[in-house]
Amino acid sequence: MLDPRLWTRIVLIADLLALALGSSAAALAAPARATGLGCATAVLFPLVAIGLLHLRGGAGDRFYAPGLDLMIQAAGAVSSAAMLTLAAGSIMGGNHLVELTLRLWLFGGAYLVVARLVLRSVRSQVVRNQALGTPTLILGGGVVGQHLVKRLTDDPRYGLRPVGVLDSDPMPTVGHGSAAVVPILGAPEHLAEAIRQTGARRVILAFSSEPDRALVERVRECDELGVDVSLVPRLFEAINGHATLDHVGGLPLISLRSTDPRGWQFAIKHAFDRSLASVALVLISPLMGLIALGVRRSSPGPALFRQRRVGRDGRVFDVLKFRTMREPHPSDEAEFVPPDGCAPGGVEGEDRRTAVGRWLRNTSLDELPQLINVLRGEMSIVGPRPERPTFAARFGTEIERYDDRLRVRSGITGWAQVNGLRGQTSIADRVEWDNYYICNWSLGLDLKIMVLTVVEVLRLRDGRVASKDAHPTGPGQVHGTTSDCPTSVVHRAAGGELPVADSVSRG
């Protein structure tokens, strides 16, 4: 079992060793022997960096932290530590410390980033085995509790293994289908017995019919037993990464800050998009010319493929791509209907891809003409992928909060795509990831997605994840279902929409 507290200690020790080795290497690389103050600076630097890394927590303390986040956190801590140690040395009257501090920054940063990435790789390999995940109890057997069980069961990256559900009045579907591996262990008051029975090391509070006073008692019970506690907050769909925690006396107060797609921040985003598209089109125009020539020579037909898509505010536009398929014969044309819960995309029906088209799709170079859409103001570099009008109308009636994507411009790449949801994958999962992007948007998140897009394309070329034309069975897969693209977000209820507190399409 991967004990979270033990892992935190391992990360702390590894960080300290990496920074100490980096400081030693920086001191040894000096052209002249360091003075007493220089040696003190080399000793102080790793201690300051460790304090910045661990006193307030960060990416390394989350259940799952992408490698890019770990690198950014490490670089920020090392940079701040370098500036603080340089300032302290200058105040103490030290001379020629700039060169030493620069070496500390370079060596310490390099050693720390490598150590963090190695630890992340080790942890990823460990949690692939579900048996080694942290045993976790879910307190709450409603829609949100079920969704949580599915997410943790289907995606081992979080390192949490659901071992039971506690609820005095669970939904009838709990314990059936995809959640069959997670038994119902009784009511919340049986928590202590369930912890002893399952060996749980973490309890997650989802929504239940229990009064808050009783849940507070359960939290205190976990504290006494040394079990970690997490919770899904009320009104979670309105909480994003911009929310701030304040206190009014002893009462915690969360201030919500919603994303305004028509605010000045998005105006900067759109200006950045158009500027980047303009520069990119100029730089890659020779490549696009060669690709267009190759497409024309591969089969009869135009170089560009146009398809109607729905963008911001429901406006329809023509998305541009390099043509990757031969023109269909009239007798071959038939309306494509994706499986239930599945998004369209990839190869729909007969595989008519040309040799050049296969290469363009594998490298995602067929998407390059969409830079013209960005320049026209029809799309952004990053955003939810646009859909065809027929499918957009269908999904808008079937999937909770699908139409929220129409608040922003569609993107060439998006948060769902860098999380493996490309081609014919779960449309409900896409809605969840796309709404997360919209509500948590920032320029930093856009830059992160751009970097991850390059990584994702390289991974696709290596064949290590599902391609654009395949049906992946990764994080979106739900056990116990027969559909190729199962949904993990509830559809609209037959008699109306589910209340916000019971909906699991995250924003």
N, C-alpha and C positions, 0 to 999 in steps of 0.2 A: 504494500500500500504506500502511495506517495503522500506522506504526512505533510500538510502545508507548513506547519511551524518548523519542522526539520528542514524543509526545502528553503524556507526563508533564511535559516542560519547558514545553509550551504551557500546560498547566493551571497550573503554578507561576507563569508570567509573568502569565497572566490574573488569577489570584488576587491577586498583588501589585499589579497595576494597579487592580483593583477596590477593594482596601482602601485604596490610596493616594488614589484619587479620593474614596472615602467619608470618609477623614480630612480631606481638603481641604475637602469640602463641609461637614463638621461644624465645622471651624474658621471657615469663611466665614459660617456661619449664626449664629455667636456674636453676641450683642447688643453685646459690647464686644471690643476687640482683645485677643487672647490674650497672656498674659505669656510670658516665656522658658520657664518650667516648663510652661506650657500647650502651647506649640509643641513642646517636647520630648516631651510626652505624646502629641500628635497624630502625631509621627514614630515613637515607640516602639510605638504600638498596632498598626499593620499588620505590623511585624516580629514582634511576639509572636504575633499571630494566624497568620501564615504558618508560624512555627515549630510551633505547636500543630497546624496542619492537615497539615503535610508531614513532620515528623520521624518520626512513627510510622505514617504512612499512614492510610488510612480508606476511606470509600465511594468517593472519587474515584479510588482506585488499583485497584479491582476491575474485572473484565472488563465487568460490567454492573451499574450502580448505579441503582436507581429514583430518580426526581426527589425523592421524599419523603425518602429516605435522605441525599441530597446536602444538602437543606435542613436536616435535623436536624444533620448534621455541621457545616455552616457556622454554624448558630446556636449550637451548643455551643462551637466554637472562638472565635467572636466574644465570646460571653458570658464565657468564661474569660479571654480577653485583656483585656476591659474590667475585670474584677475585679483582675487582676494589675497593670495599669497604674495603676489607682486606688490600689491598695495601695502601689505603688512611689512614686507622687506624694505620698501622705500621709506616707510615711516620710521623704521629702526635704523635708517642711515646706510643701508646697503647700496653698493655700487655694482654695476654690470650684472644685475639680476635679470634683465630682460632676456638675454640669451638663454640663461638657465631655465627661466619660466617657459620660454617657447619650447625648449626641448622637453620639459615636463609635460606640457600640454600635448605635444605630438606623441611622445612615447606612452604617457599615461592613457591618452585617448585610444591609441591603437591597441594597447594591451587590454584595456577594459572592454572595448567593443568586441574583440576576439573572444574574450572570456565569456561575455554575455551571450554571444551567438553560439558558442560551444555548449553552454549550459542549456540554452533554449533547445538546441538539437537533441541533447541528452534527454531533456524532459519530454520532448515530442515523441521520441522513441519509446520512452517508458509508458506514457499515457495511451499509446496505441493499444496496449493491452488493457481492456476494460477492467480486468480483475485488479489492476494496480491503481485504479482511480480511487479518489477519496470517497469512502462510503457516505452517501448523502441522503438524508430524509427530507421529503417534501411535505410541509404542513399546509394542506389545502388541496382538495381533490376536484376543483372546478375546472373551467376551461383553461385558465392561466396555469394551474398546476399541471394539467395534461400536456400543455404546450411545453412547459419547462422540462417535464420528463422526456418528451420526444427529443427536444433539442440536446439535452445532456446525453441521452442514450445514443443518438445518431452521430454526435460530434464529440469524439473523445478528447479533442484538443483542450477542452476546459479542465480536464483532470478530475471531474466529478462523476461518480457512479451512483445513480439513484438506486436505493435499496428498499424503499418503502414509502408509502403515502399515508399520512394521518389526517383523517377528516371524519367528523361525526355524521356528516350527510354528504358523501361524495356523489359526483355525477354517475349515472348508471353505466357510462362507457368506460369508467376507470376500472382497470383490471381486465379489460378485453382488448383484442386487436393488438395495436402497437404497444400498449402499456401493460401487456400481459406479464412481462417479466418483472414488473414492479408491483408487489402485493399491497393491499390495504391492511395496515397493522392496527387499526382501531381509531379511537378518537384522540384529539390532541392531549387530553389528560394522561394518556398512556405513553407520553413521549419518553420518559425516563426508562421505562421497560423496553420500548422500541430501540432506544440507543444501546442498551445492554444486549439486546437480542441480535442486532445487526452490526454492532461495532461502529456505528456512524461517528464520523468526525466533523460533520457539518450538517446544519439544519437550515433549510431555506423556507422562509415564510411566504407562501403564496396566498391567494385570497381564500378565505373560508368563512363559514357562518359564525365562527367564534367571536365573542366581543373582544375589543382591543385589550381590556383589562386582563382577560384570560391569556391573551397572547404575550403580554408583558411578563406574566408569570412564567410562561414557557421559555422566554428569553433568559430570565434569571436562573431558571432551572438548567439551561444549557451552560451558563457561565459557571455555575457550581460544579458541573460535570466536566468542564474543560473542553466543551464542544463549540466550534466556531458557528456563528449565525450570520446569515444573509437574508435579505428580504426584497420582495418585489413591492415597490411603493404604490400606494393608492394614486390614481390618476397618472399611472406610469406613461400613458401615451402622450401626456402633455409635458413630460419631463425630458429634457435633452441635456447635452453636454455643456450648454451655456447656463444652466441653472446654478445658483449660488446658495450656500448654506450660511445662514445668519442665526443669531440667538437673540430672543427678546427675554431678558432675564435668563431663566433656565429652560425656556421653551425654544426648541429648534424651529427655524422658519426657513423654508425653501422658497427662494424668489425665482419665478419662472421668466425666461426670456425666449420668446418665440422667434423663429426665423421669418423675416419679411422678404419674400422674393421680389418685392418691388422697392426695396430700400436702397440706400446708397451703396451698401456692401455689394449687392448684386450688380449695380451699375459698374462698379470697379471690376467685378468678375467678367462681365460681358465685354468691357473695354480690353481687358487682358486677353480674353478669348480671341477677339478679332485681331488684336496685335500679333498674338502668337500664330494665328492661322495665316495672316499675311506674310510673316517672315518665313513660316514653314513652307508655304506654297512657292515662294520664290526660290528657296534653297533646294526643294525636292522636285522642282518642275522638270529637270532632265530625267529623273527617275520615273516620274509619272508619264512622261512622253514615251519612254521605253516600254513601260507596262502597257500603255494604250496600244502601242504597236504590236506587242506580243499578244494581247487579247484579240486584236483584229485578225492577226495571222492564225490564231488557234482555231477559229471557227467563224463562219459568216455572221455578221451582225455588228451592232455598234460597240464602241469601247466601253461606254458608260451604261449602267443599268439604273433606271429610275423607278421608284416605287412610292406610292402615296402613303404617307405616315401622318399620325396625329401628334402635334406638338403642343406648345404652351397655349393655354386658354382654349384648347380644342381646335386650334387652327390646323388645317391640313396643308402639307407641303410635300414636295418631291425630294426624297432622300436619294443621294447619289452614291453609287458604288461602281467599282470596276466590274464588268460582267464576267462571271466565273462559269457560266453554263452555256451550252449551245442553245440556240433558239428552239423552243418546243414545236413539235409537229401538232397541228390542230387536233388530231385525234388523241394526242397524249395529254392534252390539257384537262385537268379535273380539279375541282375545288378541294384544297387540302383542309382537313379537319384534324387538329391536334388531339391527342388523347385527353381525357378528362383531367383537369388540373395541370395541364402541361402548356407551356408557352410554345408558339410556333418558332421556326427558325431552322438554320442548318439546311440539310437536304430534306425537302418536303416531297414525298412521293418518289418518282423515278430519279435516279442519280444521273444528272446530265452534266456534271462538272467536266470541264476540259482539263488537260494536263496542266496548263497554265493556271486555270482556275483553282485546282487543288493546291498548288503552291501559294497562290495569293491568299487563299483562306487559311492555310496553315501558318502563314506569316502575318495575317491580318492586314496585308497591304491593300486588300480590296476595299478597305474602309477609308483610304486616303482622300478620295474625292469629297468626303463629307467635310473636309476643311473649307470647301466652297460654301457648303450650307452654313458653316460657322461664320464665314465672312459675310454672308447675306443676312445674318441675324436670325436664322431659322433654328439653329442649334448652338450648343455650347461644346467645349472640349469635354467637359465632365458633366454628367447628368443622367437621369433615367433614359434607357433606350426607348426610342419612339416605336409605336406599334401601328399596324395597319388599321384603318377605320373600322372594318368589320370586327376584328378581334378586340379592338379597344372598346367598342360598344358592348360586346359580349362580356368581357372581363369586368367592365364597369358595373354591370348588374349582378355578377356572380361573386366578385371578390371584394371584401371589406376594404374600403379606403384606396381602391385602385385609382380612382380619379384624382387623388391628391397629387399625383405626378404631373398633372396638367398645370400646376401652379408655377412650374419652372420650365426652362427650355430643355429639350431633350439633349442627350450627350452622345459623343462618339464612343466614350467609355463611361463606366459608372461603378458605383460601389458593389452592385450585385455582380457585375461581370468579373471584377477582381476577386470576388469570393466564389468563383467557379460556376456561377449561374449564367452560362452562355448556351445558345442553341436551345434545344427542346428540353428545358428543365422546368422545375416547379414555378408556375406563375405566382403562386402565393408567397413562396420564399422571395421571389424578386420584389414583390410589393413590400415585404417586410424590410428588405435591405434598402430599397429605393426611398422609402419613407424615412428610414433612419438617416440616410444621407441628406434629405431635404431639411429635416428638423435639426440636424447637427452640423449644417454646412459651415464651412470656413474656407478661406483661401488655402490654409495649411492642409485641410482635408483634400482639396482639389489637387494640390501638388503631390500629396501622398498617393492618391489614386493614380496619377500619371506615372509615378515611379513603379507602383505595383502592377500597372498595365504592362509595362515593359517586361517585368519579371514574369507575369502570367503568360505573355506571348512566348517568351523563351521556354517556359515550362511546357506549353502546349506543343511547341516544336519538338521537344524532347520526348513527347508522348507519355509524360508522367501523370497527366491528368486528362480528363475527358476532353476531346476536341470539340470544336464548334458544331460538328455534325454528328456528335454522339449523344447518348443519354447517360450522363454521369450518375454515379451512385454514391456521391460523396455526402457533404453535410446536409443536403436537402432530402436525402433518402429517409423514408419512414418505414420502420419494420412492420411487417404484417399486412402490407398493402400490395395490391396486384398491379396498380398503375405504374407506368414507367416514370411519371412525373407526379408523385404524391404531393399533397398540399399539407403544410404544417401551420397554416393560418386559417382560422375558421371562415367559411363562406357566410354569406348573408343568410340569416335564419328564414325559414319558409314563411313565417308570419310577420316578418319585419326584421330590423337590424338588432343585433345584440347590443346591450348597454355598454358604455365605454369601459366600465369596470370589468366586464367579462370578455372584452375583445382582446385579441392577441396580435393584431396587425400593428406592429410597433412603429412609432414615429420618430 
